Each structure stands twice: as structure tokens, then as C-alpha cells.
Amino acid sequence: MQVPIWAWGVFLVFIFSVLAIDLGLFHKKDHVVKMKEALSWTAVWVTLAFIFAAIVNAWMGRTAAMEFIAGYLIEYSLSVDNIFVFILIFKYFRTPAIYQHRVLFWGILGAVVLRAVFILAGIALINKFHWTIYVFGVFLVFTGVKLFFEDEKEIDPEKNLVLRLLRKFVRMTSEYDGHKFFTIKDGVRVATPLFAVLVVVETSDVIFAVDSIPAILAITKDPFIVFTSNIFAILGLRSLFFALSGLMDIFHFLHYGLAFILMFVGGKMLMSGWYKLPISVSLGVIAGILLLSVLFSIPNARRVLAQRREEEALARDKLVQ
């Protein structure tokens, strides 16, 4: 189904309006996002995504709606893995928790533009050179295998080429100045560490997109479905970050679940020339892998939470003494 231009316009107006309300009303004042607030916003974003899926179902049909949900689940689940990287970035730059939401807000705003470019480029490549779908498939299988055997994520922002170029051509200060990305120091306009954090977060999203967009293209090549499912997932990434940033070690098996999802969608791409797997089967497999990952993580979650309670009890005893 050819999606009219006005539908793209309505969707973009909606997204930018929601972001404007988010920053201008609910997060006008910098504050540390607590667990309860993060969970509430996570529920809001997930609800909006499924309301949109219902609209797609009524407008474009059941298959398109299922493709949207499958793409959304893939991107959302991969976003969980990306949270590890954001945690490491904030720790490296010692970013105050009160300013982390602002960084993620502007980072995601930039990601909306970058994702649109990558999606259109990816679809154009597949349509013009069909063999590239097999390249994407091999890449996703390789990435999934690599992720499966990866013990833990490491990041060294000093190796980030964009950050190194930024420091070479832009004057920077080592001191934060509230939530400002630029400030005046000794009469000269300089970039603050918060701007450096934003640059690393933004370039990290480019790397994330290299994995996630080919994965969604394995589900559908409809640019509207690919783009909307992608955007809804990354819009919910901020609240998901604050909800899970202190709980990432609980979901021990989710890491392996994500690896299997990448290998599955990569394999789906590789066999697309001979057999097209029904979207209902793909959606069932993706949802099943995520569910099993969470269920297998429950025993580990209990152990980690019990260990935390013991550590908190020991800390309280030391304070009393």
C-alpha cells in the first residue's frame, strides 16, 4: 500500500509535538528521573505504540500491523542492549544524573533524522541491488553470533573518531555548566563535557542503527512501517533507560535472546529468495525468544536482588556502628 505524503507529515508532526511537550512541559526543569516516573513513561510510550498498531491495522490491514509490531519488538529489544552502552558513556564522563535525560532527549531527536536517512538508503539498496539483502543477512547472523559470545560490553570514548575530531577543532572545557552544551569561559565560547557526551551518544546510535535497521528490513521493506516502528521504539528508549539502568544485571539471559533474534532475522533474509516466512511466524518467534529470555532470567534476578539486600543491610550495620 502506497502511504500518502500527508500521512508521513501527520506522523512527523505528532512525533515532534510529543517531544516538544516532553521537554517543554514535563522536563522543563532538570531533575533526576526516578524509577516510578520512568516506568510510567515507559507504559505511556508502549501504549502509544500499540494504539498506533491498531490504527495501522484498521487502515493498512492486519499484515502491516503485525509487521509494525514485529519491527517494534526487534528495535525495542535491541534498545535494551544499547542501554549498557549509555550507562558506560555516562559513567566515563561522570555525567550528573540530573542532566542525563536532556542528553538522551537531544540524542534521540538527532536519531530520528539519522534513522530516516539509513532506512531510505537501506530500502533503496535492496530495491536496486537485490543481492544486498543477502549481505545484510550474513551481517546480522555474524553480529548475532558475536553478541552471543560477548561477555560484556566495553566502550572507550577516547577511540571515538568524531569526538577526537571535535576536540581537535572545537574548544572544550573540562567543567560542566548546568545543562548547557556550550558556555563562555574567559570570554570565549567553548563546548562543555555535556556536548561531548551528546556527540558520543549520537555516534553510538549510528552504530546501533547498523544492526537494528537491517533487522527490521528482514520483516518488511515498507518504509512507513520500518520508520514508524523504529521511531516509536527509540522514543521509549529514554524512559526505558531510567527504568532499567540499575537493573541491567538482572536480565542475564536477555543478552542471549537478542543474539538469537539477530541470527533468526539474518537467516530469514538469507532464505528470502527461496521461502518467505509468514509474518505471523516471525512475530511469534521474536516474541517467544523475548519471553523465554525474561523467564530464564528470573532465577538470576532473585539471586541478584537478594545479594543487593544483603549489601544494603551490611551498609546500614556499618553506619550504625
Number of C-alpha atoms within 10 A of each C-alpha: 9 8 12 9 8 9 11 14 11 10 13 15 12 12 17 13 11 13 17 13 12 13 16 11 10 10 15 11 10 16 13 14 19 11 17 11 14 19 18 13 18 21 15 13 20 17 12 14 22 16 12 18 24 17 13 19 16 12 12 15 13 15 14 21 21 21 25 30 21 25 29 27 20 27 26 24 22 25 22 20 16 18 19 19 17 21 17 16 21 19 12 13 14 13 17 14 15 14 17 24 20 21 22 21 19 15 21 24 18 15 21 20 11 15 23 18 12 17 23 16 12 20 22 14 14 17 13 9 10 13 13 16 24 19 15 25 26 17 19 28 23 16 16 24 16 12 20 17 11 12 9 8 11 10 13 9 20 10 9 15 11 16 19 14 10 16 13 10 8 13 13 19 18 10 11 18 15 13 16 14 17 18 17 12 11 6 7 9 14 17 24 22 21 28 20 20 25 24 19 22 22 22 19 18 22 16 11 16 20 16 18 22 22 27 27 26 24 23 25 19 19 18 18 22 25 27 23 22 25 26 25 21 23 23 24 22 24 23 25 24 27 25 21 18 16 11 13 17 16 19 20 17 18 25 21 19 24 24 23 21 25 31 24 21 25 28 18 21 27 21 14 15 12 7 10 11 13 10 16 13 10 20 20 12 17 22 18 14 19 22 14 13 19 18 15 14 17 15 13 16 19 12 12 16 14 12 12 12 12 12 12 12 12 12 11 11 10 9 8 7 5
